Amino acid sequence: MKNLPRLVLNRIAVGVLGFCGGSGCASARDSPHPAFIMAQRHFLSGGMKILVDVYTPKGPLRGPHPPVLVLHGAGGMLFDGPEMSRVAQDLATAGFEAYQVHYFNRTSTWFARQPVLLVLFPTWRETVHDAVEWVRTLHPEARSIGIFGYSLGAFAAVEEARRNSAVGAVVAQAGGFWHAQPEGPTRQPMPPMLIIQGLKDQRVPFAKYTQPLLAFLRARHDPVATRFYPAEGHDFSAAARAPVRAQAVAFFRQHLANPGE
C-alpha cells in the first residue's frame, strides 16, 4: 500500500462533460431555478484550490440561511455528482445554503477504489475540515454547520463531527467510523446524527460500520436517529433517494437554526 502513487490510479483522461451526457453532472449549472442560485467558489486546502458549488436560496426565503456541506462518495463528482447536486438543491429550496465540496480536487482524483481510499482518506478528511473552517468565515452568524455525507463523504463527516464542535448536525448515508471505531479523543456529546443505511449494502456492511457507530452513540446517550432501508444496497434506487433527501432536510430543520429566522 505504501508503494501506491499518491494520485488515484483511475485518473482517467476522458471529457467529463461528454461522459455525463443525458442526466448531466449538475443540472443547476445548465438552467436558472426559481428557488436558488448556484455559484462556484474556491478555498485553499494543502495549497490546492478546492472547487465548491454553492446553492443559495432566493425569492421569499430570506436569511439567514444555515450552512450545510454536501460530500460525495468514492465515485467523486463524476459518478456521485448528480445525486449530490439534488441533495444540495433540495436543501437550498428549503432555505439552507448548501456547499457541495469537490474535495477530490486536493489529490487530483476523479474517483477512487479501495486501495487508494486507504491511502488518501486522511488528506480528504483534512480538506473537509478546511471546508468547514472556510464556511465558518462566510457565516459568522451561524451557531453551527451541518454536513450531509454519502459513503466516503459520510465517513469524512463522522470523523469531522467527532473532532470539531462547529459541526452541529450530520446526516451520514452509508458511513461509519473510518476504522469501525473512533480513534483518538471524541467530543461529547457528538452532534445530532441521522444514520441512513441500506441493509443490503455490501460495500459498507451494516454490521461492520453502521452498527459500531450506532452502539457507540447510544452508549454515550448521544442524539441519534436512524432510517434503515431493508431492500436497498449501497447505491439506492431512484424511488428511495427522494425520501432520503426529504429526511435530510427535515433533520437539518430540526437541529440547525430554522431557515429564515
C-alpha positions in Angstrom: 0.0 0.0 0.0 2.9 2.4 0.7 4.1 1.9 -2.8 0.9 3.2 -4.4 1.2 6.5 -6.2 -0.3 9.5 -4.5 -2.7 10.3 -7.4 -5.6 7.9 -7.9 -4.8 5.2 -10.4 -8.1 5.8 -12.1 -7.3 9.3 -13.1 -8.9 8.8 -16.5 -8.4 11.1 -19.4 -11.9 11.5 -20.7 -14.1 14.5 -21.4 -16.2 14.8 -18.3 -18.9 16.8 -19.9 -19.2 14.3 -22.7 -19.3 11.4 -20.3 -22.0 12.8 -18.1 -24.3 13.0 -21.1 -28.0 12.7 -20.6 -28.6 13.2 -16.9 -25.9 15.9 -16.6 -23.4 16.3 -13.8 -25.0 19.3 -12.2 -28.3 20.4 -13.6 -28.3 23.6 -11.6 -25.5 24.9 -13.8 -27.5 24.4 -17.0 -30.6 26.5 -16.4 -31.9 29.0 -13.8 -34.0 27.7 -11.0 -36.7 29.8 -9.2 -35.7 28.6 -5.7 -32.0 29.1 -5.6 -28.9 30.5 -7.3 -25.8 28.3 -7.9 -22.4 29.9 -8.0 -18.9 28.4 -7.9 -16.3 29.4 -5.3 -13.0 28.1 -4.1 -10.9 27.8 -1.0 -7.4 26.5 -0.4 -6.5 23.3 1.3 -2.9 22.0 1.4 -2.0 24.6 -1.2 -4.6 23.3 -3.7 -7.6 25.1 -4.9 -10.9 23.3 -4.0 -14.0 24.0 -6.0 -17.3 24.4 -4.2 -20.8 24.6 -5.8 -22.7 27.0 -3.6 -26.5 26.8 -3.7 -28.1 29.9 -2.2 -31.9 30.3 -1.7 -33.6 33.2 -3.4 -37.1 34.6 -3.6 -39.3 34.8 -0.5 -36.8 32.8 1.6 -34.8 35.4 3.4 -31.7 34.9 5.5 -30.0 33.8 7.5 -29.6 30.5 5.6 -27.9 27.9 7.8 -24.9 26.4 6.0 -24.8 22.7 5.1 -21.8 20.9 3.5 -22.6 18.1 0.9 -19.9 15.5 0.5 -19.8 12.9 -2.3 -18.6 9.4 -2.0 -15.8 7.5 -3.7 -17.4 7.9 -7.0 -16.4 11.6 -6.9 -18.4 14.2 -8.7 -18.1 12.1 -11.8 -20.5 9.4 -10.5 -22.0 10.8 -7.3 -22.3 14.4 -8.5 -25.8 14.2 -10.0 -27.4 12.9 -6.8 -25.3 15.1 -4.5 -26.4 18.1 -6.6 -30.1 17.1 -6.0 -29.4 16.9 -2.3 -27.9 20.4 -2.4 -30.8 21.7 -4.5 -33.4 20.3 -2.1 -31.5 21.9 0.9 -31.4 25.3 -0.9 -35.0 25.1 -1.8 -35.8 24.5 1.9 -33.8 27.6 2.9 -30.3 26.3 3.6 -27.2 27.4 1.9 -25.6 24.2 0.6 -21.9 23.8 -0.2 -21.1 20.9 -2.5 -17.4 20.4 -1.9 -15.2 18.9 -4.6 -12.7 17.6 -2.0 -11.1 15.2 -4.5 -9.5 18.4 -6.1 -7.0 18.1 -3.3 -5.5 15.0 -4.8 -6.5 15.5 -8.5 -8.8 12.4 -8.2 -11.7 11.5 -10.4 -12.9 8.5 -8.5 -11.2 6.1 -6.1 -11.0 2.4 -5.5 -10.4 0.7 -2.1 -6.6 0.7 -2.1 -6.5 4.4 -2.9 -9.1 5.2 -0.3 -6.9 3.8 2.5 -4.0 6.0 1.4 -5.8 9.3 0.7 -8.6 9.4 3.3 -6.5 11.4 5.8 -5.9 14.0 3.2 -9.5 14.2 2.2 -10.6 14.4 5.8 -8.2 17.3 6.3 -9.8 19.0 3.3 -13.3 18.5 4.7 -12.0 20.2 7.9 -10.7 23.1 5.9 -14.0 23.4 4.1 -15.9 23.6 7.5 -13.5 26.3 8.7 -13.9 28.2 5.4 -17.7 28.1 5.6 -17.4 29.4 9.2 -15.7 32.5 7.9 -18.6 33.0 5.5 -21.3 32.5 8.2 -20.1 34.2 11.4 -23.7 34.4 12.4 -24.3 30.6 12.2 -24.4 28.7 15.5 -23.2 25.6 13.8 -22.7 23.9 10.4 -24.4 20.8 9.0 -22.9 18.1 6.9 -24.6 15.6 4.6 -22.2 12.9 3.6 -22.7 9.9 1.3 -20.4 6.8 1.6 -16.8 8.1 1.8 -18.3 11.5 2.4 -20.2 10.1 5.3 -17.1 8.6 6.9 -15.4 12.0 6.5 -18.4 13.8 8.0 -18.4 11.5 11.1 -14.7 12.0 11.6 -15.0 15.8 11.3 -18.0 15.8 13.6 -16.3 13.9 16.4 -13.4 16.4 16.3 -14.9 19.8 15.5 -17.5 21.5 17.8 -18.6 23.7 14.9 -20.4 20.8 13.3 -24.0 20.9 14.7 -25.8 18.1 12.8 -24.8 15.3 10.5 -26.7 13.1 8.0 -24.5 10.1 7.3 -25.6 7.8 4.5 -23.7 4.5 4.2 -20.9 5.5 6.5 -19.5 5.0 10.0 -16.2 5.3 11.8 -13.3 5.0 9.4 -11.8 2.0 11.2 -15.1 0.8 12.6 -14.3 2.5 15.9 -13.2 6.0 17.0 -9.5 6.6 17.0 -8.4 9.3 19.4 -10.5 11.8 21.5 -14.1 12.2 20.6 -16.2 15.2 21.7 -19.1 14.6 24.0 -21.8 14.9 23.2 -21.5 14.2 19.5 -23.8 16.4 17.4 -27.2 15.1 16.5 -26.8 12.4 13.8 -29.1 10.8 11.3 -27.8 7.4 10.1 -29.2 6.2 6.8 -28.3 2.7 5.6 -29.3 0.2 3.1 -29.3 -3.2 4.9 -28.2 -5.0 1.7 -25.2 -2.7 1.4 -22.2 -5.0 0.7 -19.7 -2.2 0.2 -20.3 -0.6 3.6 -21.8 -3.5 5.5 -24.2 -2.7 8.3 -22.5 -5.0 10.9 -19.0 -3.7 10.2 -19.6 0.0 10.1 -23.1 1.2 10.9 -23.7 -1.0 14.0 -20.5 0.0 15.8 -21.2 3.7 15.2 -24.8 3.3 16.4 -23.7 1.4 19.5 -21.1 4.0 20.4 -23.5 6.9 20.1 -26.3 5.1 22.1 -23.8 4.0 24.8 -22.9 7.7 25.4 -26.6 8.8 25.1 -25.6 11.0 22.1 -28.6 12.2 20.0 -29.0 9.8 17.1 -31.8 8.8 14.7 -31.9 6.0 12.1 -33.5 5.3 8.8 -32.8 1.8 7.6 -33.9 0.5 4.2 -34.1 -3.3 4.1 -34.4 -3.6 0.3 -31.6 -1.1 -0.6 -27.9 -1.7 -1.2 -25.1 0.8 -1.4 -26.5 2.7 -4.4 -30.1 3.5 -3.5 -32.8 3.1 -6.1 -34.3 6.3 -7.5 -37.5 5.6 -5.6 -35.6 5.6 -2.3 -33.4 8.7 -3.0 -36.2 11.2 -2.8 -37.3 10.2 0.7 -33.6 10.3 1.8 -33.3 13.9 0.6 -36.6 14.8 2.4 -35.4 13.2 5.6 -32.1 15.1 5.4 -34.0 18.4 5.0 -36.3 17.6 7.9 -33.4 16.6 10.2 -31.4 19.8 9.5 -34.5 21.9 10.1 -34.9 20.2 13.5 -31.2 20.5 14.6 -29.9 23.7 12.9 -31.3 27.1 13.1 -34.6 27.3 11.1 -34.0 28.9 7.7 -35.2 32.5 7.6 -35.2 33.0 11.3 
